[in-house]
């Protein structure tokens, strides 16, 4: 497995992904976003697109994260997110933000050191953030409360039965430990 930054915004490359294997495949052909991939044996198995915040040059927004449909659940998304996070911090970004619309993405981001901000977008996505000054702190009651508060946001939504079961299991279990390997 190897991770690679293909380009930074605003001069990102086009990345053509198979729309039958990858969610959001059409979003990766835009050339104004940076892109990173995870490859295995030369084949892309995960990808992320990102751009700078329009009003804060120290903030990078992760826009689309996708994993090959047949490889989901293997930790590829969180590993790629940690890789991009670390390269972005090296590049001088101080905060990374992302908006998520499902409990699976929420969990993957939490495992990568992101925390729920308490904010939602205009289309009811939850905003999570990695802050270079505070993202690596040990879990605290506050972190646990923030994790659960984010999950609770999904409770009243139209979820599949699998998403509902996943959500209830995570609420019962509590926050997982962030994983730092694989980046």
Secondary structure, DSSP 8 states (H G I E B T S, - for coil): -EEEEEE-TTS-------TTTSTTGGGGG-SSSEEEEEEETTEEEEEEEEEE-SS-TTEEEEEEEEE-GGGTTSSHHHHHHHHHHHHHHHHT--EEEEEE-SHHHHHHHHHTT-EEEEEE-TTS-EEEEEETTTTT----HHHHHHHHHHHHHHHTS---HHHHHHHHHHHHH-------TT-
